[in-house]
Amino acid sequence: MTETIATIIVTCGSCVLFAYWFRYVCLLMLEAKTPRNHSNQVAAANRLAFPEVQARLPECGPHVVPLLQDALDRDYRLLVYLLDHGAPVEQSRALEIRMLRTHYRVMRAWCRVSRHWSSHTPRRAIEEMAAVVAHFAGMLGELRA
C-alpha cells in the first residue's frame, strides 16, 4: 500500500514538473528575438488578424474574447498549413513548431474554460496564443526570405 501511494505521488510530481518545464520552454521560445522580424510583413501579405488582436487586447471586454480567439484560430490554421506545406523545415525547428502547436492548443482550451469565471485569465491566454501566431508568422517570413 505504501509503495502504491509513493508511486502515485512520484508520478503526479513528475507530471507537474514536466508541465512546468514544457510551459517554460515554450515561453522562452516565444521571447526569443530574431535579427529581423518578418511577422508584420507576413501578416500584411496574408491579411492576418493577430496584430489587431494584440492591439485590441488590453482594452477589450469579456464579450470580445471569443471574437479575438476566432480571429487567432483562423490565423493559426493558415500559418500551420503554410508551414506544413511550404519549404522544408530543419529538424530543430520542426520540434519547436510541434511544441508551440501543442502550447497553442492548451492555451486555446484554457481560454475556453477560464472565460466562464474570470475576465483576466482568458486575456493572458489570448496574449500567449497571439504570441504563438506571431512567432509562426516570423518563422514563415524567415523561411521565405
C-alpha positions, 0 to 999 in steps of 0.5 A, a space after each residue: 500500500 505504501 509503495 502504491 501511494 509513493 508511486 502515485 505521488 512520484 508520478 503526479 510530481 513528475 507530471 507537474 514538473 514536466 508541465 512546468 518545464 514544457 510551459 517554460 520552454 515554450 515561453 522562452 521560445 516565444 521571447 526569443 528575438 530574431 535579427 529581423 522580424 518578418 511577422 508584420 510583413 507576413 501578416 500584411 501579405 496574408 491579411 492576418 488578424 493577430 496584430 489587431 488582436 494584440 492591439 485590441 487586447 488590453 482594452 477589450 471586454 469579456 464579450 470580445 474574447 471569443 471574437 479575438 480567439 476566432 480571429 487567432 484560430 483562423 490565423 493559426 490554421 493558415 500559418 500551420 498549413 503554410 508551414 506544413 506545406 511550404 519549404 522544408 523545415 530543419 529538424 530543430 525547428 520542426 520540434 519547436 513548431 510541434 511544441 508551440 502547436 501543442 502550447 497553442 492548443 492548451 492555451 486555446 482550451 484554457 481560454 475556453 474554460 477560464 472565460 466562464 469565471 474570470 475576465 483576466 485569465 482568458 486575456 493572458 491566454 489570448 496574449 500567449 496564443 497571439 504570441 504563438 501566431 506571431 512567432 509562426 508568422 516570423 518563422 514563415 517570413 524567415 523561411 521565405 526570405 
